[in-house]
Amino acid sequence: MCTLSILPQANGYIAAMNRDERRDRPAGGPLLRGRTGNVTWARPTDPLSGGTWFSVNDNGLLLAILNHYPDEVWLDPQAPSRGGVIVALCDLPSVDAVGAALRQADLRPLNPFLLVAADRSGAITLATWDKRRLLLEAQPPGPFFLSSSGWRDDIVPHRVRLLQQAIASVPAPASLDLLRRLHATPDADDPPRGVAMDHPLACTRSYSEAEVGPERVIVRHREGFPVQDDWSGYAEARLQRAPRAG
């Protein structure tokens, strides 16, 4: 479960992600800011595993991970956290570097996932791991939307179609305010189908966003079900690129 949107902007992008999670899991941890080598990053943290589902570094590299539900694949309840993949890659400079690192990684212990990498150049790659093979797919230029759900087959196409139609209906580039509103959109008639989803066993538990431009990286995060017109309570991290050797 989860929904991710990435919209190109001049020399960068804006991104938003809803984390859908079981109600019996603890709420996510705070927005952390840290450094790996000479690269600074910001990300929320899963308090159970120490992993994350959304990270952006001062190179402008975004990494986001969603659960994947391929047919006829057994999910190991004892498998390491998929969020550890982002932790391992969070200091890389670009989408291409992420692809190279994934090709070298031993993913066999991990349950299936969808990993998205985006950078300032406008490049976006979708990495799909299904416990059998790794598939890396460069995405065409333009808005990118991805969702996952283990409940019903109709949920993901509905969410993606709603986002695509809403963005296509406004002049480019779309605003971050619009993206926030879309990610706070429930479905009163069919709550599990909403971008902000609600189900007796699970719901949208948090919202994260990023603004990446030529000179700035801003990451924001808020726990709780997203509510339209209520943008208070965000934690924010502004990342400044450190001088690089050479």
Secondary structure, 3 states (H helix, E strand, C coil): CEEEEEEEECCEEEEEEEEEEECCCCCCCCCEEEEECCEEEEECCCCCCCCCCEEEECCCCEEEEEECCCCCCCCCCCCCCCCHHHHHHCCCCCHHHHHHHHHHCCCCCCCCEEEEEECCCCCEEEEEECCCCEEEEECCCCCEEEEECCCCCCHHHHHHHHHHHHHHCCCCCCCHHHHHHHHCCCCCCCHHHCCCCECCCEEEEEEEEEEECCCCEEEEEEECCCCCCCCCCCEEEEECCCCCCC
